[in-house]
Amino acid sequence: MSFTTNNINTLVRDNIRTLKPYSSARNEYKGKQAVFLDANENPYESLYNRYPDPLQAELKQEISRIKGVASKNMFLGNGSDEAIDLLFRIFCEPGKDNVLSIDPSYGMYEVCADINNIELKKVLLTPDFQIDLNATINAIDANTKLLFLCSPNNPSGNMLEKQSIIELLESFQGIVVLDEAYIDFANSEGMVSDLERYPNLVIMQTFSKAWGLAGVRLGMAFAHEQIITYMNYVKYPYNINILTQKEVLKQLRSRSNVETQVNEIKSERTKLVHTIESNENIVKIFHSEANFILVKCKRSRELYEYLVERKVIVRDRSKQALCEDCLRITIGTPKENKALVEYIKEFYA
Ligand SMILES: Cc1ncc(COP(=O)(O)O)c(C=O)c1O
């Protein structure tokens, strides 16, 4: 039995289904030209004296143009992390419900679960970091509300097989959250075009990676309108400030170098892999479709510390499942990557 839109409401926590959301002044009157005496703002006009648009209509319209997703299917948050947290608060009853996450993956799923007092069950990926379908399906129980997938996955860098994701979407009676933070660096398309087919699919993307805007904090979630409506009910009324809305709008309308930078990062990724894979101390470099590579190497902790001493900071991931002796290295500029390569050579010399 596959998931239908009717299932969404029944999955939502009772207190959220019956919630009367806060109606802000800017929700009630949407016109632009008026004497605004409704929100207790300071009347003296400046760039910031007014509250921002709570539902970010103009920004969503512009994002819609590049992502091909309608505004009604789009939530904008203070980074993807806000979307993750909201999904817990909408669907998971603390102390009762649980969620699943592939393992290893992005650490915030577990932190958010802990904060919300929700059990997170980890399902180990296969040794080549693919979904173990049987293990995942077996881990689902009547109280499993969310399933976190990440493709390209952090920290492994690989895309998850689409067929496995589809099988989970079709068999799971909860919400599949597919984190596509790194999708712009991948060689194949993500699953945005599949959204209409799967009402239980939530896709997360972000402006923090390919767009180089980690500092402005803007994350996106794409999903069925009913899910987006709940996310908008539960979020803080003015969750995206004016500075962020304006800056991202400006970048969306004027930036022409996003694709060039992404291509440069992808070609640097290939170059870096070729350069270090010949070193006999590099045990394995996992295939990456993200802006980082996972490298299994000899004396990984020592190498990590050697690099830190030289002010090159990578991420030691050796304590994560399937990542023994692994460092995760973000692709930098050609100059930064060159320095990294030199230090690696020097360390093993
Ligand atoms: C898989 C994944 N999702 C989300 C994020 C965070 O995204 P944001 O900056 O939009 O909160 C990261 C950041 O490292 C990530 O690796």
The ligand as a Gaussian input file, in Angstrom:
#p B3LYP/6-31G(d) Opt

LIG

0 1
 C       24.075000      16.936000       4.525000
 C       23.991000      18.318000       5.040000
 N       22.802000      18.902000       5.165000
 C       22.685000      20.157000       5.625000
 C       23.796000      20.887000       5.991000
 C       23.629000      22.265000       6.564000
 O       22.979000      23.071000       5.726000
 P       22.579000      24.548000       6.187000
 O       23.808000      25.365000       6.148000
 O       21.572000      24.939000       5.157000
 O       21.990000      24.459000       7.567000
 C       25.050000      20.321000       5.890000
 C       26.241000      21.097000       6.295000
 O       27.330000      20.679000       6.392000
 C       25.156000      19.006000       5.411000
 O       26.341000      18.402000       5.300000

